[in-house]
Amino acid sequence: MKKNILLITLLLIQVTLLAQTDLSPKEIMEKSMSNTKLKGLEAKTRLDINDGKGNIRTRVTTMASRVFSDGTEKRVIVFVSPADVKGTAMLIFDNETGNDDMWIRLPALRKTRKIVSSEKSKSFMGSEFSNGDLSIGSIDDFSYELDGEEEIGKEMCWKIKIIPKSEETADETGVAYKYMWVSQNDFVPRQAFFFDLDEEPWKEMSYSGIKMLDPKDKKYFITHMEIKNLQNNRFSVMDMEEVQFNPAVPDEFFTIAFLERQ
């Protein structure tokens, strides 16, 4: 009896994987975005910035996010240390359609300003992550091609080539195209490789520490990201600590007024 149950289970897994391979590359990316879109969460984040010569700067932030009724995912990031960046805060709206919106509060200047599209490819607080890496972006701004399958960290992944559809999107991201490896098991990314506007290898990113924070809706969260600039050997590591699933993060966190109180 146990053997029959095991056989049926294996057959179901095979059928599921076969069904998944029928998905288009765009559908894979849509499911990947859906599987990592939590209703709400709060976390403490440590960002280590390595200059490639062994010197490390550390930034500590608090972060909260929530998905609103119109599908917009709003995110706020507040720097708590060190002293020279304490009080710096960012507000990000990942809109369902159209461009994302981003604002930054710089306490030294005592003002909040909107980050324009041309700044989204710029460095996030001196790290190798860009401002644009912090937002999801519109899936319709890119085209997608399946470029085979590869195993990344014992996870069989689809290798998907992602190409900006317009020069404007390419300029905003600073990317001519990139590859992303998406797990065939949970649809969560495991690796990405970026090519700059000259189509030269630029950055590589790895994702790990995958946790299912919302078992009911089967939503995952990436708690560890590493990114390396292949052109200057600088790299940065982002660790999400004290992560809590919280669909009831207060509305007031996602306002300009909240930024200006930091």
C-alpha positions in Angstrom: 0.0 0.0 0.0 2.8 2.4 0.9 4.5 1.7 -2.4 1.3 2.5 -4.3 1.0 5.8 -2.4 4.6 6.6 -3.2 4.2 5.8 -6.9 1.0 7.9 -7.1 2.9 10.8 -5.4 5.8 10.6 -7.8 3.4 10.5 -10.8 1.6 13.6 -9.5 4.9 15.4 -9.2 5.9 14.5 -12.7 2.5 15.6 -14.1 2.8 18.9 -12.2 6.3 19.5 -13.6 5.2 18.7 -17.1 2.3 21.1 -16.8 4.7 23.8 -15.5 6.9 23.4 -18.6 3.9 24.4 -20.7 4.0 27.9 -19.2 5.3 30.6 -21.4 8.4 32.5 -20.1 6.2 35.5 -19.3 3.8 33.3 -17.4 6.7 31.9 -15.4 7.7 35.5 -14.4 4.2 36.4 -13.6 3.9 33.4 -11.2 7.3 34.3 -9.8 6.1 37.8 -9.0 2.9 36.5 -7.5 4.6 33.9 -5.3 6.8 36.5 -3.7 4.1 39.2 -3.3 3.1 39.1 0.4 0.0 40.9 1.7 2.3 42.6 4.3 5.4 42.3 6.3 7.9 44.1 8.6 11.6 43.4 8.8 15.0 44.6 10.0 17.6 44.7 7.3 21.4 44.7 7.4 23.2 45.9 4.3 27.0 45.3 4.0 28.8 47.3 1.3 32.2 45.9 0.3 34.5 48.1 -1.8 36.3 45.1 -3.3 39.4 45.9 -1.2 38.2 44.4 2.0 36.7 47.6 3.4 33.1 47.2 4.6 30.4 49.7 5.4 27.2 48.6 7.2 23.8 50.1 7.0 20.9 49.0 9.2 17.3 49.7 8.2 13.7 48.9 9.1 11.3 48.0 6.3 7.6 47.5 6.0 5.5 46.6 3.0 1.8 46.0 2.2 -0.4 45.2 -0.8 -3.4 47.5 -1.2 -6.8 46.8 -2.7 -5.8 48.2 -6.1 -2.9 45.8 -6.3 -0.2 48.4 -5.5 2.5 47.1 -3.2 3.8 49.9 -1.0 7.1 49.7 0.7 8.9 52.0 3.2 12.6 51.8 4.2 14.0 53.8 7.1 17.8 53.9 7.9 18.5 53.6 11.7 22.3 53.4 11.6 25.1 54.5 11.3 24.6 58.1 12.4 25.5 59.7 9.1 22.5 58.1 7.3 20.1 57.8 10.3 16.7 59.1 9.4 17.1 58.7 5.6 14.0 57.1 4.3 12.5 55.8 1.1 8.9 55.2 0.0 8.2 53.0 -3.0 4.9 52.3 -4.8 5.1 49.2 -7.0 2.1 50.1 -9.2 0.1 47.4 -11.0 0.2 49.4 -14.2 2.4 52.2 -15.4 5.7 53.4 -13.8 6.6 52.8 -10.2 6.9 55.8 -7.9 9.8 56.4 -5.5 10.5 59.1 -3.0 13.6 59.7 -0.7 13.8 61.7 2.5 17.3 63.2 3.2 17.4 64.6 6.8 20.5 66.7 6.1 18.6 68.6 3.4 15.3 68.5 5.4 13.3 67.7 2.4 11.6 64.8 0.5 12.0 64.5 -3.2 10.7 62.1 -5.8 13.2 59.9 -7.6 12.9 60.4 -11.3 13.1 57.6 -13.8 16.7 58.4 -14.8 17.8 57.8 -11.2 16.4 54.3 -10.9 19.7 52.8 -12.3 21.7 54.7 -9.7 23.3 53.1 -6.7 21.1 52.5 -3.6 22.9 54.3 -0.8 26.4 53.5 -2.2 25.8 49.8 -2.7 25.8 47.7 -5.8 22.0 47.4 -5.6 20.3 50.1 -7.7 17.2 52.1 -6.7 15.4 50.1 -9.4 16.4 46.8 -7.8 14.1 47.8 -4.9 11.0 47.9 -7.0 9.4 45.1 -9.0 8.6 47.1 -12.2 5.9 46.4 -14.8 6.1 43.0 -16.3 4.8 44.4 -19.6 7.8 46.7 -20.0 9.9 43.6 -20.9 9.9 40.6 -23.2 10.9 37.1 -22.1 12.6 34.2 -23.7 13.3 30.7 -22.3 17.0 29.9 -22.6 17.0 26.4 -21.2 17.2 24.9 -17.7 20.0 24.8 -15.2 20.5 23.6 -11.7 21.3 26.4 -9.2 22.0 25.3 -5.6 20.3 22.0 -6.0 17.2 23.7 -7.5 16.3 23.0 -11.1 15.6 26.4 -12.7 14.2 27.9 -15.9 16.8 30.3 -17.3 14.9 33.2 -18.7 16.2 36.1 -20.8 14.6 39.4 -19.9 14.8 42.3 -22.4 13.6 45.8 -22.1 11.0 46.6 -24.8 12.0 50.2 -25.2 15.1 52.4 -25.0 13.4 54.3 -22.2 13.1 51.2 -20.0 16.7 50.2 -20.8 17.9 53.6 -19.8 15.9 53.6 -16.6 17.3 50.2 -15.5 20.8 50.6 -17.1 20.4 47.1 -18.5 20.5 45.9 -22.1 19.1 42.5 -21.0 19.5 40.1 -18.1 19.0 36.5 -17.3 17.1 35.2 -14.4 17.0 31.6 -13.0 13.6 30.8 -11.6 13.0 27.6 -9.5 10.7 25.0 -11.0 9.7 24.0 -7.5 8.5 27.3 -5.9 8.9 29.8 -8.8 11.2 31.9 -6.6 14.4 33.4 -8.3 17.7 31.9 -7.4 20.1 33.9 -9.5 20.3 36.8 -12.0 23.0 38.1 -14.4 22.9 41.6 -15.8 24.4 43.1 -19.0 24.9 46.8 -19.2 23.8 49.1 -22.1 27.0 48.2 -24.0 26.0 44.5 -23.6 29.0 43.8 -21.4 28.7 41.6 -18.3 27.8 43.9 -15.4 26.4 42.4 -12.3 25.4 39.0 -10.9 23.0 38.5 -8.1 22.1 35.5 -5.9 19.0 34.9 -3.8 18.9 32.5 -0.9 17.3 32.1 2.5 13.9 31.4 0.9 11.1 31.3 3.5 7.4 30.6 3.2 6.0 33.5 5.3 2.4 33.0 4.3 1.6 29.2 4.3 -2.1 29.9 3.7 -1.5 31.5 0.3 1.9 29.9 -0.3 3.8 33.1 -0.5 7.6 33.2 -0.2 10.1 35.8 0.9 13.8 36.1 0.0 15.8 36.9 3.1 19.4 37.0 1.7 20.7 38.7 -1.5 24.2 39.1 -2.7 25.2 41.3 -5.7 28.6 41.7 -7.3 29.7 44.3 -9.8 31.9 42.4 -12.3 33.4 45.6 -13.6 34.9 46.9 -10.4 34.7 43.9 -8.0 32.6 45.7 -5.5 29.8 43.7 -3.9 27.0 44.1 -1.4 25.1 41.8 0.8 21.5 42.3 2.1 20.2 40.3 5.0 16.6 40.5 6.1 16.4 39.8 9.8 13.4 39.7 12.2 11.0 39.2 9.3 7.3 39.1 10.3 4.3 38.5 8.1 1.8 41.3 8.9 -1.0 42.0 6.5 -2.2 44.8 8.8 0.8 47.2 8.5 -0.7 50.7 9.2 -1.6 52.9 6.2 0.2 55.8 7.7 3.6 54.1 7.2 3.2 54.5 3.4 2.9 58.3 3.3 5.2 61.3 2.7 4.2 62.6 6.1 5.6 59.4 7.7 8.9 59.9 5.8 9.2 63.5 7.1 8.8 62.4 10.7 11.9 60.3 10.6 
